[in-house]
Amino acid sequence: MSPQVQRTDPPYLQVAEHIRAEIESGALPDGEKIDSVRTISAKWKISLATATKVVGVLKAEGLVRGEPGRGTIVTRDQAAASARDRVVHSLQGRIYADHERAEVHAAELVPAPEAIADALGVPVGTDVIRRRRVAFRDDVPSSVSTSWFKGELAAKAPLLLEVERLPQGTPKYVEETAGLAPAAGKDQLRADIASQEDSAALNIPLGSPVLRKQNWVLDAEGDVIEFGRSVSVARRWTTYDYEISR
């Protein structure tokens, strides 16, 4: 059955989202050629101008690039997953593409430092859960991240203290075991340089440019489920989609 445009988002965004999902799932791996503008136009029954906008969006997000003599190929290695991506993909049952994986390097209860206590809304020194992981793309480190949870969650979600990757992803596991469903999030990003710890984890020179992020995952009542911090290597785009309302 041929794909069809739904009259909600603009057609070019719907088509771009479909191709983006194929790239993120690994169905279209790095180096793979995507459909030409003419093929996209015919397949989706949209104009050539609209199909051109589809490819333009994917290029702007760093997911594809044009190569003379080859057409437009996937370059997902230029894209970095956002905190929103991680949560949404976990809840949808999609974690990593075939060429991606993660290793959990720490899972423990520790006294909350001041900054972490403030982020979680608990007193300084309270026991909190700390999970640290390194993500790889094609076996090359791409990001290192740490998730923090309130210590009381360990009773309902004990695997948070195990140095093993959770097959369904952390957000889905917490929802299944503790009934804490993500409802909102807040992200902060800044350009920075690699610290000694970043350098060792990502195998990059000390002082290299990196993108540093921190994010909050909130439930429907506005309580913090998870606070996270991560560092990604340079030259990768992080994409956020959002609605604007007045």
ChimeraX attribute file (.defattr): number of C-alpha atoms within 10 A of each C-alpha:
attribute: neighborCount
match mode: 1-to-1
recipient: residues
	/A:1	3
	/A:2	6
	/A:3	10
	/A:4	13
	/A:5	15
	/A:6	10
	/A:7	8
	/A:8	8
	/A:9	10
	/A:10	11
	/A:11	21
	/A:12	22
	/A:13	17
	/A:14	17
	/A:15	25
	/A:16	18
	/A:17	15
	/A:18	12
	/A:19	20
	/A:20	20
	/A:21	13
	/A:22	14
	/A:23	21
	/A:24	21
	/A:25	17
	/A:26	16
	/A:27	13
	/A:28	20
	/A:29	20
	/A:30	18
	/A:31	14
	/A:32	16
	/A:33	18
	/A:34	19
	/A:35	15
	/A:36	15
	/A:37	20
	/A:38	14
	/A:39	13
	/A:40	20
	/A:41	19
	/A:42	13
	/A:43	13
	/A:44	16
	/A:45	16
	/A:46	17
	/A:47	16
	/A:48	15
	/A:49	12
	/A:50	19
	/A:51	23
	/A:52	16
	/A:53	18
	/A:54	22
	/A:55	25
	/A:56	16
	/A:57	17
	/A:58	20
	/A:59	17
	/A:60	12
	/A:61	20
	/A:62	21
	/A:63	24
	/A:64	27
	/A:65	21
	/A:66	14
	/A:67	10
	/A:68	7
	/A:69	6
	/A:70	9
	/A:71	14
	/A:72	21
	/A:73	21
	/A:74	22
	/A:75	21
	/A:76	23
	/A:77	18
	/A:78	17
	/A:79	18
	/A:80	22
	/A:81	16
	/A:82	17
	/A:83	24
	/A:84	19
	/A:85	17
	/A:86	17
	/A:87	19
	/A:88	16
	/A:89	19
	/A:90	19
	/A:91	19
	/A:92	12
	/A:93	12
	/A:94	17
	/A:95	23
	/A:96	20
	/A:97	16
	/A:98	13
	/A:99	13
	/A:100	16
	/A:101	17
	/A:102	19
	/A:103	14
	/A:104	18
	/A:105	15
	/A:106	16
	/A:107	20
	/A:108	17
	/A:109	19
	/A:110	14
	/A:111	16
	/A:112	24
	/A:113	14
	/A:114	14
	/A:115	10
	/A:116	21
	/A:117	21
	/A:118	12
	/A:119	18
	/A:120	20
	/A:121	12
	/A:122	16
	/A:123	14
	/A:124	15
	/A:125	13
	/A:126	17
	/A:127	19
	/A:128	24
	/A:129	22
	/A:130	22
	/A:131	22
	/A:132	19
	/A:133	21
	/A:134	19
	/A:135	20
	/A:136	18
	/A:137	17
	/A:138	12
	/A:139	11
	/A:140	12
	/A:141	19
	/A:142	23
	/A:143	24
	/A:144	24
	/A:145	18
	/A:146	19
	/A:147	20
	/A:148	27
	/A:149	24
	/A:150	22
	/A:151	18
	/A:152	12
	/A:153	17
	/A:154	18
	/A:155	11
	/A:156	13
	/A:157	16
	/A:158	11
	/A:159	17
	/A:160	26
	/A:161	15
	/A:162	14
	/A:163	16
	/A:164	15
	/A:165	16
	/A:166	15
	/A:167	13
	/A:168	17
	/A:169	19
	/A:170	22
	/A:171	21
	/A:172	23
	/A:173	19
	/A:174	23
	/A:175	15
	/A:176	14
	/A:177	14
	/A:178	14
	/A:179	12
	/A:180	19
	/A:181	17
	/A:182	22
	/A:183	13
	/A:184	15
	/A:185	18
	/A:186	12
	/A:187	15
	/A:188	11
	/A:189	14
	/A:190	11
	/A:191	11
	/A:192	15
	/A:193	19
	/A:194	21
	/A:195	16
	/A:196	12
	/A:197	11
	/A:198	22
	/A:199	16
	/A:200	12
	/A:201	17
	/A:202	20
	/A:203	13
	/A:204	17
	/A:205	14
	/A:206	14
	/A:207	13
	/A:208	14
	/A:209	17
	/A:210	21
	/A:211	21
	/A:212	21
	/A:213	19
	/A:214	19
	/A:215	20
	/A:216	22
	/A:217	22
	/A:218	19
	/A:219	16
	/A:220	11
	/A:221	8
	/A:222	12
	/A:223	16
	/A:224	21
	/A:225	22
	/A:226	22
	/A:227	23
	/A:228	21
	/A:229	20
	/A:230	21
	/A:231	25
	/A:232	23
	/A:233	23
	/A:234	19
	/A:235	14
	/A:236	19
	/A:237	18
	/A:238	17
	/A:239	15
	/A:240	11
	/A:241	5
	/A:242	5
	/A:243	4
	/A:244	4
	/A:245	4
	/A:246	2
